[in-house]
């Protein structure tokens, strides 16, 4: 793993970053999608996922995170949603504005005989910058923070051990900012957010942020792809 390094930026560079962020932001209003698209989501949600294991993660815009996990062999479904806050029935507008304490999150449904939880944790860390506090470029705020939501003590131990091992490895120059907290409640996001990257390939954010992030991940973990 290459060491991550940071340099001070000039005022003009900071302005450019902020301007670019305003153009390509997961927090901007997303289209609601067509009735046909929403019907396909409803059909997917009706599938029986009870026999599968689950794991919840947050690492920036959930459109990106969902697409990454759904590209893995053994992952049957990934659902975008909200976790980590106290507000009940949060909406996208509330969460993206940072008003609820929730993070944009993804619930992963996986076949543990094909892919295990430690591999999901490795994928999680390998698909974003865990040293960024409260965000993943170009999205910043507590709603985009890096979080592993554990469901039991075994998951907590695995997540903590991997984080501590990564911190000791010297892979990063900055401290790892990932929170590891219990999953209290997961709220699925509105239907039009599900499979958003796949269904909206011409969206400017998807073209400029989501797809490049997925491609970087695919190049790094080709052995895990469907």
Secondary structure as UniProt FT lines:
FT   HELIX           11..23
FT   TURN            26..27
FT   HELIX           35..45
FT   TURN            50..51
FT   STRAND          53..59
FT   HELIX           62..70
FT   TURN            73..74
FT   STRAND          75..83
FT   HELIX           92..96
FT   TURN            97..98
FT   STRAND          103..110
FT   TURN            112..114
FT   HELIX           117..126
FT   TURN            130..131
FT   TURN            133..134
FT   STRAND          135..136
FT   TURN            137..138
FT   STRAND          139..140
FT   HELIX           142..144
FT   STRAND          146..150
FT   HELIX           153..169
FT   STRAND          179..182
FT   STRAND          187..188
FT   HELIX           191..193
FT   TURN            194..195
FT   HELIX           196..199
FT   TURN            201..202
FT   HELIX           204..205
FT   HELIX           206..210
FT   HELIX           211..220
FT   HELIX           222..224
//
